[in-house]
Amino acid sequence: MKKKTMMIMTMPVSRRGRPAPAGILVPAALLLGCLAGCDLLLSHGDSAAPRTILIGRTFVMEEGTAVRLGGGGPLLSFEDVPEDSRCPSNVMCVWAGRARAIFDLAGSERDTTFVLTIPGLTPTPYEQNEELPVQGLAFQLLELSPYPVFRYPIVYRDEPRPLASAVIRIRKLED
């Protein structure tokens, strides 16, 4: 026996309980659609200028994004997290592990790719982490999120890794 399905359509209702005029709904829907599309174009296009970060400040940076250092300084890009072997927060480990994040500094003396590392099982922000000198600036990775969490049951398949965010401090090195 074949099941019958019923489709129920609803119609927008105005505040007074009457059906809303279609003459207003259609243009409003088109306007919202255009605005959503324009937002996508602006946020993903090359014309969107990266935000400027003042040297000497601590800031958050998402993987795959870039920031301009100082007024017209070099461009810092957060490229990738090739390793995250930090001990998951809900597991007892023999080794604390570490996470490594790749950054690129472009538009100054020369383009430089460098790696910042943070150990596992440390309180965040990890103020004791070492600074890495790159082109007259000192870079310090204070936190890398998300922190690994053990899940049970273990799933043995390639799942996309969520994009990381890093808390970074940059200061100018003394001459």
Residue pairs with C-beta under 8 A, 6 or more apart in sequence:
11 19
11 20
12 19
12 20
12 25
13 19
13 20
14 20
14 21
42 48
49 68
50 65
50 66
50 67
50 68
50 75
51 67
51 68
52 67
52 68
52 69
52 70
52 71
53 59
53 67
53 68
53 69
53 70
53 76
53 170
54 70
55 69
55 70
55 73
55 137
55 170
55 171
55 172
56 170
56 171
56 172
57 169
57 170
58 125
58 142
58 167
58 168
58 169
59 67
59 167
59 168
60 165
60 166
60 167
60 168
61 67
61 76
61 78
61 165
61 166
61 168
62 78
62 163
62 164
62 165
63 78
63 79
63 80
63 81
63 101
63 163
63 164
63 165
63 166
64 78
64 79
64 163
65 77
65 78
66 75
66 76
66 77
66 78
67 75
67 76
68 74
68 75
68 76
69 75
69 76
69 137
69 170
73 107
73 108
74 105
74 106
74 107
74 108
74 135
75 105
75 106
75 107
76 103
76 104
76 105
76 170
77 103
77 104
77 105
77 106
78 101
78 102
78 103
78 164
78 166
79 102
79 103
79 104
79 113
80 101
80 102
81 99
81 100
81 101
81 102
81 144
81 161
81 164
82 100
82 102
83 98
83 99
83 100
84 97
84 99
84 100
84 144
84 148
84 161
84 164
85 95
85 97
85 98
85 99
85 120
86 96
86 97
86 98
86 99
86 118
86 119
86 120
86 121
86 147
86 148
87 93
87 95
87 96
87 97
87 120
87 121
87 148
88 147
88 148
88 149
88 150
89 147
89 148
89 149
89 150
90 149
90 150
91 150
93 120
93 121
96 119
96 120
96 121
96 122
97 119
97 120
97 121
98 117
98 118
98 119
98 120
99 117
99 118
99 120
99 144
100 115
100 116
100 117
101 115
101 116
101 117
101 118
101 141
101 144
101 164
101 166
102 113
102 114
102 115
103 113
103 114
103 115
103 116
103 139
104 111
104 112
104 113
104 114
105 111
105 112
105 113
105 114
105 134
105 135
105 137
108 135
109 135
110 135
112 134
112 135
114 132
114 134
114 139
116 132
116 139
116 140
116 141
116 166
116 168
117 141
118 126
118 129
118 141
118 142
118 143
118 144
119 126
119 129
120 148
122 128
122 129
124 142
124 143
124 167
125 142
125 143
125 167
126 141
126 142
126 143
127 142
129 140
129 141
129 142
130 140
131 138
131 139
131 140
131 171
132 138
132 139
132 140
133 139
133 173
136 172
136 173
137 170
137 171
137 172
137 173
138 170
138 171
138 172
138 173
139 168
139 169
139 170
140 168
140 169
140 170
140 171
141 166
141 167
141 168
142 167
142 168
142 169
143 166
143 167
144 164
144 165
144 166
144 167
145 164
145 165
145 166
146 162
146 164
